[in-house]
Amino acid sequence: MPNLSEFDYPLPKELIAQHPLEDRVEARLLIVNRQAGKITHSIFKEVGSFFKEKDLLVLNDTKVLHCRLMGNKTTGGRVEILLTRRLNGSTFSCLVQPSRTKVGEKIIFGGGKVIGALSARGQISFKQPDADIIYSYGVVPLPPYIKREPIDSDKVNYQTVYAKNEGALASPTAGLHFSQKLLEDLGAQGVNLAYVTLHVGLGTFRPVRCENILEHKMEPEHFLVPDETIAKINQAKKDKGRIIAVGTTSLRTLETYAGGRREGNTDLFIYPGYKFKLVDCLLTNFHLPMTTLFMLVCAFGGEKLMKQAYQEAVEKKYRFYSYGDAMLII
């Protein structure tokens, strides 16, 4: 029985990146070769040297919504709303701080330009018929381990350069390291690019609370594998190219597809012992201890080798989490 405590590791707080690098591609890159059991070090802009012609790089093109709203009660008290899902045209499920805010209470945003009311526990309804305007008054929902308020540059930095389909509450952060030029350079060297969509949900921040991890339930997240991507996957397999997932979200999407579904909701939970069906390599960031993301990485790279890699990353002062450095598992 896999226990939660097995997936803990020590991390000095100063290694948690609070800001991105000025240049995305200058992030450090730790390479883990599973077959050789070796760990080496590089720079992200050199990632192409580890790819081969006819490899297929699969990226998650979800776009982060500006879904964190700061408003005020009619009495003047400050309220923070995180929109988690649209239920219909103008009603959203949400998280509210302070949690004691009452159902029926009106919340004013943008100096009165937008008014919402808590229509039920965990729900807010807006008067505006075009609810998309709500997001123009929101900010990027930075992860809770980034201990600062969002700034204007986060609108660019916390979004991949290929973000397209709106719907995520968090960025697929492994893709944050790519510049448009680097993607073009990879294409020029014969690496093919394909896109899937998985809208990263609130569950990405929810901790695992049961010691027996098999009792943990993943929150469903909407995904899509387009026809064009399916064709490229089939061609890569025919050409004996590798399927390289950019991030845990792309990997879970591809493995869900390999299980027989190309669209819908996935709650696939990957932990050590899982047999991978489609993905050959994984490009990812460094993840929080005792999370489903770290469990997935341990499943893919091998628990012993991944713990060794994380220990080396700590010793060499890699930058961790969303705005941190990257790891390539081949």
C-alpha beads as a LAMMPS data file, in Angstrom:
LAMMPS data file: protein, C-alpha beads

330 atoms
329 bonds

1 atom types
1 bond types

-500.0 500.0 xlo xhi
-500.0 500.0 ylo yhi
-500.0 500.0 zlo zhi

Masses

1 110.0

Atoms # bond

1 1 1 0.000 0.000 0.000
2 1 1 1.555 3.331 -1.072
3 1 1 1.552 5.786 1.829
4 1 1 1.412 9.564 1.588
5 1 1 4.506 10.014 3.762
6 1 1 6.589 8.194 1.142
7 1 1 6.180 11.210 -1.142
8 1 1 7.483 13.834 1.240
9 1 1 10.826 15.576 0.776
10 1 1 12.569 18.512 2.508
11 1 1 12.639 21.827 0.619
12 1 1 14.085 25.111 1.898
13 1 1 11.469 27.860 1.441
14 1 1 13.981 30.143 -0.260
15 1 1 14.042 27.773 -3.260
16 1 1 10.351 28.402 -4.040
17 1 1 10.450 30.838 -6.967
18 1 1 8.404 33.974 -6.294
19 1 1 9.106 35.604 -9.662
20 1 1 9.893 34.224 -13.129
21 1 1 13.220 34.709 -14.844
22 1 1 13.442 37.681 -17.165
23 1 1 14.038 35.332 -20.101
24 1 1 11.935 32.148 -20.079
25 1 1 14.481 29.992 -21.891
26 1 1 17.279 30.702 -19.392
27 1 1 15.768 28.401 -16.772
28 1 1 17.930 25.523 -15.636
29 1 1 17.103 22.059 -16.917
30 1 1 17.762 18.851 -14.980
31 1 1 17.859 15.763 -17.216
32 1 1 17.028 12.336 -15.845
33 1 1 17.974 9.360 -18.020
34 1 1 15.936 6.443 -16.683
35 1 1 17.718 3.706 -18.603
36 1 1 21.184 4.826 -17.511
37 1 1 20.033 5.979 -14.071
38 1 1 21.956 9.228 -14.648
39 1 1 21.226 12.827 -13.701
40 1 1 22.802 15.666 -15.683
41 1 1 22.305 19.424 -15.926
42 1 1 21.698 21.903 -18.738
43 1 1 19.834 25.118 -19.647
44 1 1 16.301 25.064 -21.025
45 1 1 17.230 26.787 -24.289
46 1 1 19.342 23.675 -25.051
47 1 1 16.368 21.316 -24.623
48 1 1 16.338 20.596 -28.359
49 1 1 19.641 18.753 -28.052
50 1 1 17.771 16.014 -26.141
51 1 1 15.077 15.629 -28.807
52 1 1 15.294 13.660 -32.039
53 1 1 13.895 14.187 -35.501
54 1 1 10.275 12.939 -35.727
55 1 1 9.760 13.137 -31.974
56 1 1 6.356 14.604 -31.117
57 1 1 6.193 17.329 -28.477
58 1 1 2.669 17.548 -27.027
59 1 1 1.707 20.805 -25.296
60 1 1 -1.395 21.846 -23.333
61 1 1 -2.875 24.960 -24.968
62 1 1 -5.283 25.865 -22.152
63 1 1 -5.430 29.550 -21.235
64 1 1 -5.575 30.829 -17.663
65 1 1 -8.636 32.898 -16.837
66 1 1 -8.291 36.119 -14.825
67 1 1 -10.690 34.598 -12.328
68 1 1 -9.536 36.092 -9.008
69 1 1 -11.785 39.058 -8.241
70 1 1 -11.386 41.623 -5.469
71 1 1 -14.638 43.319 -4.482
72 1 1 -16.451 45.025 -1.657
73 1 1 -19.685 44.410 0.210
74 1 1 -22.216 47.225 0.187
75 1 1 -21.114 47.820 3.782
76 1 1 -17.551 48.397 2.566
77 1 1 -15.947 45.145 3.696
78 1 1 -13.414 43.602 1.307
79 1 1 -14.248 40.264 -0.343
80 1 1 -12.127 38.002 -2.542
81 1 1 -13.872 35.728 -5.041
82 1 1 -12.213 32.919 -7.018
83 1 1 -14.425 31.816 -9.903
84 1 1 -13.941 28.068 -10.274
85 1 1 -16.491 27.083 -12.944
86 1 1 -19.261 28.656 -14.987
87 1 1 -22.559 26.944 -14.177
88 1 1 -24.611 28.902 -16.720
89 1 1 -24.476 32.255 -18.498
90 1 1 -24.002 34.483 -15.451
91 1 1 -23.700 32.099 -12.487
92 1 1 -20.395 30.626 -11.337
93 1 1 -19.267 28.273 -8.623
94 1 1 -16.720 30.081 -6.489
95 1 1 -14.610 30.265 -3.364
96 1 1 -15.212 33.229 -1.100
97 1 1 -12.952 34.913 1.439
98 1 1 -13.919 35.691 4.117
99 1 1 -15.984 32.483 4.160
100 1 1 -18.542 33.994 6.554
101 1 1 -19.906 36.203 3.735
102 1 1 -23.649 35.492 3.627
103 1 1 -25.807 34.110 0.832
104 1 1 -27.746 36.978 -0.759
105 1 1 -25.019 39.507 -0.036
106 1 1 -24.166 41.846 -2.918
107 1 1 -20.527 42.241 -3.978
108 1 1 -19.386 45.285 -5.964
109 1 1 -16.495 45.051 -8.430
110 1 1 -14.739 47.704 -10.520
111 1 1 -16.160 50.605 -8.546
112 1 1 -19.738 49.526 -9.263
113 1 1 -19.354 48.542 -12.925
114 1 1 -20.024 44.901 -12.053
115 1 1 -22.342 43.667 -9.301
116 1 1 -22.675 40.081 -8.143
117 1 1 -24.705 38.378 -5.446
118 1 1 -23.953 35.184 -3.576
119 1 1 -26.898 33.207 -4.932
120 1 1 -26.204 30.006 -2.987
121 1 1 -23.435 28.525 -0.910
122 1 1 -20.364 28.470 -3.140
123 1 1 -22.090 30.302 -6.020
124 1 1 -22.178 33.860 -7.313
125 1 1 -24.493 35.351 -9.945
126 1 1 -23.795 38.535 -11.896
127 1 1 -26.317 41.025 -13.282
128 1 1 -24.391 41.442 -16.524
129 1 1 -25.842 39.304 -19.351
130 1 1 -22.377 38.990 -20.906
131 1 1 -20.523 37.247 -18.101
132 1 1 -17.229 37.229 -20.021
133 1 1 -16.775 40.867 -19.031
134 1 1 -16.330 39.674 -15.438
135 1 1 -12.832 38.395 -16.242
136 1 1 -11.702 41.859 -17.334
137 1 1 -11.992 42.902 -13.678
138 1 1 -10.044 39.897 -12.415
139 1 1 -6.384 39.115 -11.917
140 1 1 -4.264 36.034 -12.532
141 1 1 -4.867 33.433 -9.785
142 1 1 -1.256 32.846 -8.738
143 1 1 -0.653 29.671 -6.701
144 1 1 -0.812 30.017 -2.898
145 1 1 2.917 29.313 -2.504
146 1 1 3.722 32.527 -4.397
147 1 1 3.568 34.897 -1.441
148 1 1 2.806 38.143 -3.220
149 1 1 -0.003 39.873 -5.057
150 1 1 -0.210 39.485 -8.866
151 1 1 1.372 42.267 -10.907
152 1 1 0.773 43.281 -14.541
153 1 1 3.686 41.207 -15.840
154 1 1 2.084 38.019 -14.446
155 1 1 -0.595 38.346 -17.142
156 1 1 2.154 37.436 -19.623
157 1 1 4.537 35.417 -17.477
158 1 1 1.908 33.058 -16.011
159 1 1 0.631 32.184 -19.487
160 1 1 2.290 29.951 -22.075
161 1 1 3.138 31.625 -25.385
162 1 1 0.809 29.150 -27.128
163 1 1 -2.167 29.528 -24.723
164 1 1 -5.355 29.465 -26.789
165 1 1 -8.419 27.868 -25.172
166 1 1 -9.672 29.736 -22.113
167 1 1 -10.727 27.731 -19.092
168 1 1 -7.830 27.074 -16.686
169 1 1 -7.540 28.164 -13.062
170 1 1 -3.802 27.492 -13.087
171 1 1 -1.135 27.508 -15.752
172 1 1 0.313 24.286 -17.230
173 1 1 3.641 25.530 -15.908
174 1 1 6.056 23.181 -17.701
175 1 1 5.185 25.094 -20.867
176 1 1 6.106 28.471 -19.386
177 1 1 9.741 27.911 -20.356
178 1 1 9.086 27.929 -24.110
179 1 1 9.492 31.063 -26.203
180 1 1 7.957 31.284 -29.650
181 1 1 11.445 31.245 -31.183
182 1 1 12.433 28.078 -29.319
183 1 1 9.305 26.323 -30.582
184 1 1 10.131 27.437 -34.137
185 1 1 13.714 26.201 -33.742
186 1 1 12.465 22.794 -32.570
187 1 1 10.215 22.596 -35.625
188 1 1 13.152 23.462 -37.873
189 1 1 15.190 20.574 -36.447
190 1 1 12.413 18.102 -37.270
191 1 1 10.592 17.903 -33.934
192 1 1 6.841 17.906 -34.509
193 1 1 4.453 19.882 -32.294
194 1 1 0.916 18.948 -31.302
195 1 1 -1.599 20.386 -28.850
196 1 1 -4.116 18.998 -26.404
197 1 1 -6.349 20.932 -24.023
198 1 1 -6.820 20.214 -20.349
199 1 1 -8.319 22.989 -18.258
200 1 1 -6.330 22.863 -15.041
201 1 1 -8.773 23.022 -12.132
202 1 1 -8.744 23.854 -8.462
203 1 1 -7.769 20.306 -7.582
204 1 1 -4.186 21.060 -8.615
205 1 1 -3.794 22.948 -5.299
206 1 1 -5.785 20.584 -3.101
207 1 1 -3.575 18.481 -0.825
208 1 1 -3.858 14.721 -0.472
209 1 1 -5.235 14.183 3.028
210 1 1 -5.401 10.378 3.310
211 1 1 -2.337 8.377 4.346
212 1 1 -3.364 5.555 2.001
213 1 1 -3.118 7.416 -1.306
214 1 1 -5.448 4.907 -2.997
215 1 1 -8.295 6.554 -1.077
216 1 1 -7.631 9.916 -2.783
217 1 1 -10.119 11.046 -5.434
218 1 1 -8.976 13.331 -8.239
219 1 1 -11.200 16.223 -9.288
220 1 1 -12.453 15.840 -12.877
221 1 1 -10.910 18.254 -15.395
222 1 1 -12.162 18.843 -18.934
223 1 1 -9.868 17.690 -21.753
224 1 1 -9.785 17.399 -25.528
225 1 1 -7.452 15.609 -27.957
226 1 1 -8.129 17.124 -31.431
227 1 1 -8.185 15.141 -34.676
228 1 1 -4.973 16.804 -35.856
229 1 1 -3.151 15.708 -32.713
230 1 1 -4.431 12.146 -33.035
231 1 1 -3.094 12.052 -36.605
232 1 1 0.305 13.308 -35.409
233 1 1 0.421 10.728 -32.610
234 1 1 -0.274 7.938 -35.103
235 1 1 2.376 9.288 -37.476
236 1 1 4.972 9.571 -34.697
237 1 1 4.344 5.960 -33.699
238 1 1 4.691 4.903 -37.337
239 1 1 7.958 6.846 -37.638
240 1 1 9.217 5.437 -34.315
241 1 1 9.356 8.946 -32.855
242 1 1 8.906 9.491 -29.134
243 1 1 5.791 11.053 -27.585
244 1 1 7.071 13.799 -25.272
245 1 1 4.493 15.256 -22.893
246 1 1 5.038 18.854 -21.818
247 1 1 3.746 18.833 -18.264
248 1 1 1.711 16.492 -16.116
249 1 1 -1.529 17.834 -17.630
250 1 1 -0.493 16.850 -21.158
251 1 1 0.632 13.462 -19.864
252 1 1 -2.663 12.765 -18.083
253 1 1 -4.568 13.849 -21.190
254 1 1 -2.541 11.559 -23.444
255 1 1 -2.843 8.607 -21.090
256 1 1 -6.607 9.164 -20.822
257 1 1 -6.738 9.173 -24.627
258 1 1 -4.702 5.953 -24.708
259 1 1 -7.353 4.474 -22.426
260 1 1 -10.008 5.062 -25.079
261 1 1 -11.394 8.602 -24.602
262 1 1 -10.522 11.710 -26.574
263 1 1 -12.812 14.278 -24.919
264 1 1 -14.716 14.816 -21.698
265 1 1 -13.620 14.873 -18.078
266 1 1 -10.636 13.002 -16.723
267 1 1 -9.936 12.105 -13.123
268 1 1 -6.991 9.859 -13.964
269 1 1 -4.775 9.414 -10.904
270 1 1 -1.248 8.259 -11.751
271 1 1 0.966 6.916 -8.971
272 1 1 3.807 4.351 -8.772
273 1 1 2.739 1.074 -10.314
274 1 1 0.850 2.707 -13.188
275 1 1 1.663 1.225 -16.616
276 1 1 2.155 4.011 -19.163
277 1 1 0.479 3.352 -22.507
278 1 1 1.556 6.230 -24.747
279 1 1 3.988 8.786 -23.296
280 1 1 7.730 8.139 -23.718
281 1 1 9.282 11.271 -22.162
282 1 1 8.110 13.945 -19.749
283 1 1 9.118 17.586 -19.480
284 1 1 7.952 19.031 -16.182
285 1 1 8.614 21.473 -13.355
286 1 1 9.460 20.560 -9.758
287 1 1 6.352 19.770 -7.723
288 1 1 5.204 20.116 -4.127
289 1 1 5.829 17.203 -1.768
290 1 1 2.973 14.790 -1.019
291 1 1 0.980 15.868 -4.090
292 1 1 -0.527 13.864 -6.931
293 1 1 1.885 15.674 -9.285
294 1 1 4.949 14.396 -7.444
295 1 1 3.388 10.925 -7.312
296 1 1 2.933 11.032 -11.095
297 1 1 6.580 11.999 -11.592
298 1 1 7.663 9.143 -9.303
299 1 1 5.510 6.762 -11.337
300 1 1 7.072 7.922 -14.591
301 1 1 10.709 8.225 -13.565
302 1 1 10.912 5.650 -10.800
303 1 1 10.469 6.546 -7.153
304 1 1 14.089 6.037 -6.107
305 1 1 15.557 7.940 -9.077
306 1 1 13.085 10.830 -8.739
307 1 1 13.835 11.284 -5.059
308 1 1 17.530 11.315 -5.921
309 1 1 16.898 13.906 -8.657
310 1 1 14.899 16.139 -6.316
311 1 1 17.596 15.887 -3.655
312 1 1 20.229 16.922 -6.203
313 1 1 18.033 19.800 -7.377
314 1 1 17.785 21.049 -3.795
315 1 1 21.544 20.712 -3.247
316 1 1 22.252 22.652 -6.456
317 1 1 19.647 25.278 -5.542
318 1 1 17.285 24.821 -8.458
319 1 1 14.224 27.090 -8.398
320 1 1 11.042 25.171 -7.534
321 1 1 7.362 25.169 -8.533
322 1 1 5.428 27.273 -11.059
323 1 1 8.010 29.968 -11.806
324 1 1 10.926 27.622 -11.202
325 1 1 13.266 25.477 -13.290
326 1 1 12.504 22.368 -15.347
327 1 1 13.185 18.645 -15.479
328 1 1 13.289 16.386 -18.535
329 1 1 12.762 12.656 -17.925
330 1 1 13.877 10.550 -20.899

Bonds

1 1 1 2
2 1 2 3
3 1 3 4
4 1 4 5
5 1 5 6
6 1 6 7
7 1 7 8
8 1 8 9
9 1 9 10
10 1 10 11
11 1 11 12
12 1 12 13
13 1 13 14
14 1 14 15
15 1 15 16
16 1 16 17
17 1 17 18
18 1 18 19
19 1 19 20
20 1 20 21
21 1 21 22
22 1 22 23
23 1 23 24
24 1 24 25
25 1 25 26
26 1 26 27
27 1 27 28
28 1 28 29
29 1 29 30
30 1 30 31
31 1 31 32
32 1 32 33
33 1 33 34
34 1 34 35
35 1 35 36
36 1 36 37
37 1 37 38
38 1 38 39
39 1 39 40
40 1 40 41
41 1 41 42
42 1 42 43
43 1 43 44
44 1 44 45
45 1 45 46
46 1 46 47
47 1 47 48
48 1 48 49
49 1 49 50
50 1 50 51
51 1 51 52
52 1 52 53
53 1 53 54
54 1 54 55
55 1 55 56
56 1 56 57
57 1 57 58
58 1 58 59
59 1 59 60
60 1 60 61
61 1 61 62
62 1 62 63
63 1 63 64
64 1 64 65
65 1 65 66
66 1 66 67
67 1 67 68
68 1 68 69
69 1 69 70
70 1 70 71
71 1 71 72
72 1 72 73
73 1 73 74
74 1 74 75
75 1 75 76
76 1 76 77
77 1 77 78
78 1 78 79
79 1 79 80
80 1 80 81
81 1 81 82
82 1 82 83
83 1 83 84
84 1 84 85
85 1 85 86
86 1 86 87
87 1 87 88
88 1 88 89
89 1 89 90
90 1 90 91
91 1 91 92
92 1 92 93
93 1 93 94
94 1 94 95
95 1 95 96
96 1 96 97
97 1 97 98
98 1 98 99
99 1 99 100
100 1 100 101
101 1 101 102
102 1 102 103
103 1 103 104
104 1 104 105
105 1 105 106
106 1 106 107
107 1 107 108
108 1 108 109
109 1 109 110
110 1 110 111
111 1 111 112
112 1 112 113
113 1 113 114
114 1 114 115
115 1 115 116
116 1 116 117
117 1 117 118
118 1 118 119
119 1 119 120
120 1 120 121
121 1 121 122
122 1 122 123
123 1 123 124
124 1 124 125
125 1 125 126
126 1 126 127
127 1 127 128
128 1 128 129
129 1 129 130
130 1 130 131
131 1 131 132
132 1 132 133
133 1 133 134
134 1 134 135
135 1 135 136
136 1 136 137
137 1 137 138
138 1 138 139
139 1 139 140
140 1 140 141
141 1 141 142
142 1 142 143
143 1 143 144
144 1 144 145
145 1 145 146
146 1 146 147
147 1 147 148
148 1 148 149
149 1 149 150
150 1 150 151
151 1 151 152
152 1 152 153
153 1 153 154
154 1 154 155
155 1 155 156
156 1 156 157
157 1 157 158
158 1 158 159
159 1 159 160
160 1 160 161
161 1 161 162
162 1 162 163
163 1 163 164
164 1 164 165
165 1 165 166
166 1 166 167
167 1 167 168
168 1 168 169
169 1 169 170
170 1 170 171
171 1 171 172
172 1 172 173
173 1 173 174
174 1 174 175
175 1 175 176
176 1 176 177
177 1 177 178
178 1 178 179
179 1 179 180
180 1 180 181
181 1 181 182
182 1 182 183
183 1 183 184
184 1 184 185
185 1 185 186
186 1 186 187
187 1 187 188
188 1 188 189
189 1 189 190
190 1 190 191
191 1 191 192
192 1 192 193
193 1 193 194
194 1 194 195
195 1 195 196
196 1 196 197
197 1 197 198
198 1 198 199
199 1 199 200
200 1 200 201
201 1 201 202
202 1 202 203
203 1 203 204
204 1 204 205
205 1 205 206
206 1 206 207
207 1 207 208
208 1 208 209
209 1 209 210
210 1 210 211
211 1 211 212
212 1 212 213
213 1 213 214
214 1 214 215
215 1 215 216
216 1 216 217
217 1 217 218
218 1 218 219
219 1 219 220
220 1 220 221
221 1 221 222
222 1 222 223
223 1 223 224
224 1 224 225
225 1 225 226
226 1 226 227
227 1 227 228
228 1 228 229
229 1 229 230
230 1 230 231
231 1 231 232
232 1 232 233
233 1 233 234
234 1 234 235
235 1 235 236
236 1 236 237
237 1 237 238
238 1 238 239
239 1 239 240
240 1 240 241
241 1 241 242
242 1 242 243
243 1 243 244
244 1 244 245
245 1 245 246
246 1 246 247
247 1 247 248
248 1 248 249
249 1 249 250
250 1 250 251
251 1 251 252
252 1 252 253
253 1 253 254
254 1 254 255
255 1 255 256
256 1 256 257
257 1 257 258
258 1 258 259
259 1 259 260
260 1 260 261
261 1 261 262
262 1 262 263
263 1 263 264
264 1 264 265
265 1 265 266
266 1 266 267
267 1 267 268
268 1 268 269
269 1 269 270
270 1 270 271
271 1 271 272
272 1 272 273
273 1 273 274
274 1 274 275
275 1 275 276
276 1 276 277
277 1 277 278
278 1 278 279
279 1 279 280
280 1 280 281
281 1 281 282
282 1 282 283
283 1 283 284
284 1 284 285
285 1 285 286
286 1 286 287
287 1 287 288
288 1 288 289
289 1 289 290
290 1 290 291
291 1 291 292
292 1 292 293
293 1 293 294
294 1 294 295
295 1 295 296
296 1 296 297
297 1 297 298
298 1 298 299
299 1 299 300
300 1 300 301
301 1 301 302
302 1 302 303
303 1 303 304
304 1 304 305
305 1 305 306
306 1 306 307
307 1 307 308
308 1 308 309
309 1 309 310
310 1 310 311
311 1 311 312
312 1 312 313
313 1 313 314
314 1 314 315
315 1 315 316
316 1 316 317
317 1 317 318
318 1 318 319
319 1 319 320
320 1 320 321
321 1 321 322
322 1 322 323
323 1 323 324
324 1 324 325
325 1 325 326
326 1 326 327
327 1 327 328
328 1 328 329
329 1 329 330
